Amino acid sequence: MIGIPLLDRKAQADPRKRDYLSWSAVAAYQRCPLSYYFRYVVGLPEDTVSSSLVFGGAVHRAVEHHFKELMTGAEPPSLGALLGEYDAGWNERDLASVRFGKDESRDDRAALARRMLAAFQASTFAQPAGLVLGVEEELRGSVAPGCPDLLGRLDLIVESADAVTITDLKTARSRWSQEQVDESAGSYCSTTSWLAASPRASGYGCNSPY
């Protein structure tokens, strides 16, 4: 039996108001229900944040900038511009609270980001064959009767001649298993079936290229 420690009364009186679920929240509950309770119900702040989380968010910000530029009809941004967005993502954090692994530093992460973003720019994924309909679009929908809505952000929506494709961008130390891909994609596909009714598309799909 796991005992729940006494919590500060102020924290108990100010829980997070959440009338929805997210894929990350569900995954947190699966990993550790007690951690989920502290984070999503009580709303306790975290003293530190892993460098992997900050790194992923910063890379995501750079790629988001790339596709937003394409959506407006502009030329693809330079590698320098993407790295500027990456640095801005780090600078938004209190660096003293970032938790690095053994023999790891921000400079190491920056070198990896440069290689990743250069590879991204050279990939066909960076120039989608279709119309960019949306970048970082918020979507909320019902998954099952009696359950809270599922809230998610669609990283990229591209319409081609025969499909509307939703891409969920991920960074990870290793390639995701097919089971992980199916879980993540399935959670979004369950709330995006309305895309199939688009008069400009004949179908929809979900993929996770990373």
N, C-alpha and C positions, 0 to 999 in steps of 0.2 A: 504494500500500500504506500502511495506517495503522499506525503503531507504537503499542503500548500502553505507557504510561509505567510505571516501577517504582512499586509500591505499598508502603505501609507494611506491615511484617510482621504487626503486630497486626491491621490491617484484613484481611489475607489469611487470618489464622487464625480469623477470626470472621465468616464469610459468613452471610447470612440463610438460614435453613432454610425453604425454600418447596417444598412438594410439591403446589402448585396454581398455576393461572393466574387472572388477573383481566383484565377488559376494559381497564383502565388500563395494566396491565403489557404486554399485547399491543400496545396503541396506542403505548406508549413504545418497544417493540422495532421497530415499523414506522417510527417517526420516526428513531431512531438506535440501532442495536444496541450501540454502545459505551456510550452513556448508560445503556441498560438493564442492561448488565453491571455498571457501577459502582454503580447503585442497587439492583438486585434480587439480584445474585449476590454481589458483594463487600460491599455494605451501607455504602458510603461516605456519611457525613452530608452534607447540603447546607448550604452556608454561608448562603444566603438563600432566601427563598420569595417568589413573586410575590404582589403585592397582589390580583390577580385570583383566585388560588387561595384566599387567606384570605377574601376577600369571598364567593366562592361557597360556601365551607364555612359561613360565618356565616349567610347567607341560608337555606341548606339547614337549618341548625339551627333557625331560627325557624319555617320551614314544618313541620318535623318536630314541633315543640312543638304547633303548631296541630292537626295530625291526631291526635297522641296524646291531646290533650284531648277531641277528638270521640270517639275510640275508647273512652274511659272514661265517656262519656255526659255530659261537662261542656259548658258553653256555650263557644262559640268565644272564644279569648282576645282581648283588646283589642290595638289596634295598639301601644300602649305596652308590653304584655307581649312581643309579638313583637320589638320593637326592643330590649328588654332581653335576649332570647336572642341577638339579633344581636350586641350589644355584648359579651356573655359569650364568644361565639366569637372575637372579636378579642382580648379580654383574656387568653385562654388562650395566645396567641402571644407570643414575644419580639419586641416591636415593632421593636427595633433590627435584626432580621434580615429584616423585610418590605421587599421591593423595589418601590418605586412607580415608575410611569411619569412621563414629563415632564409637568409642571404638574398632577400628581395628588397627592391627600392623603387621609388617613383621613376628614377632614370631607366631602370630595367623595363618597367612597364611602358615607358614612352618609346623605347626602342622597338618593343614588340608591337605597339600601336602603329608605328611608322611602317613596319613590314606588312602588317595586316591591312592597313588602309591602302598601301600601294598595290597589294594583291587584289583588293576589292576594286580599285579603279581599273585594273587591267582585265577584270573578269567581265563576262557577258552579262552577269547579273546587274552590273552598274549601269548598263544601257538596256533597259527592258524593251522588248519588242511589243510595244503597245502604248496605250494612253495611261499615264499616271493619274488615277482618280483621287487618291487620298494618301496622306502620310500622317501617321500618328492620329488616326481617327478613333474617337471613343465610341464604343458600342455597348449597349446594355439590352439584355433580353431575357426572357423566361426560358428555363431549361426543363423544369418539371413542376407540375402543380404542387403547391404547398411549400416550395423551396424559394429562397431569396433569388432575385435576379442574378445573372452572371454579368459582371462588368469587365470589359477588357479593352485594350488598345490595339488597333490594327496597324501594324508598323508600315505596311505598304499594300496598296490596292492598285492593281494594274488590269486594265481591260484590253483584251486582244480580240481578234475576229471571232473566236469561238468560246471564250471563257473570261470570267472575272477571277483573277488569282489573288489570294490573300497570302502575304508572306509575313511570317513571324520571325524576327531576327533574334538570334541567341549567340552569346559568347560563352565558351566553356573550355575547361582544360583538355577535355577529350571529346571526341565525336559522340553525339547522342545515340542511344540505342533506338531501334525502330519503335520499341514500346514507348519510350519517352516522347518521340516525335508524334506518335499516334495520340497519346494522352493530351499533349498540348494542342495539336491541330484539331482534335475532336472537340475540345472545349470551345474553340472559336467557331468551328463549323456548325455546332448545334445552335448558335445564335445568329448565324449569318445566312440562313437559307433564303432570306428575303432578297439576297442579291440575285438569285436565280430568276427572279421575276423582273429584273431590269429589262426594259425594252431594247437596250443596246447590247445585251449579252445573251448567249444561249446556254450558259452554264456557269458554274463557279467551282473553285478548287482551293485547297489550302496546302502550302508546303513550307518547310523549314530548311533552307539551304545550308545552315551551319549547325 
